[in-house]
Amino acid sequence: MSVTFYIGQVNEEKGWTEPAYRCDCDQRYSDAWDAADIADLPYPDLGEFKCEDCTDTSLNLGNSNAYDLIRWLDLPVDYSGEIGGPELAARCRRRLWDVDRNHDAAIEGYEHGGDGHARQVYLGRRPGYLRERTANLLRLAEKAGDRPVVWA
């Protein structure tokens, strides 16, 4: 499971917030791959399919990392929510100040279960991960401008 943060726009007609950016980069790549000569496989030169407009418009994190980031930014811990772009940008900037409390430590990995029980493996997290994701989220919030940033 994962949580995606994205720039939203209110759809008054439908009564909800939906992604503000929808790029066809992935579809164009898929179409080009399908059209490629099978003799060119496994990796035909399909060129670059990312465009300027679709970068920094979403951030996807695994649930535990997303919830830690939400707590780190002092947002309501919930599977989904939204916040104005300027307010999120301010929270991100405060967390990126170079003071001790804004440097996150590594988390050791662990494994639970096995021997007939469900097995759960957590690979851990390197130091500074939350700061890196905060910087990513700051770029997204800045691009959002006055629009909301949504997570779900």
Buried (B, 14 or more C-beta within 10 A) or exposed (E): EEBBBBBBBBEEEEEEBEBBBEBEBEEBBEEBBEEBEEEEEEEBEBEEBEEEEBBBBBBEBBEEBBBBBBEBBEBEEEEEBBBBBBEBBEBBEEBEEEEEEBEBEEBEEEEEEEEEEEEEEEEEBEEBBBBEBBEBBBBBBBBBEEBBBBBB
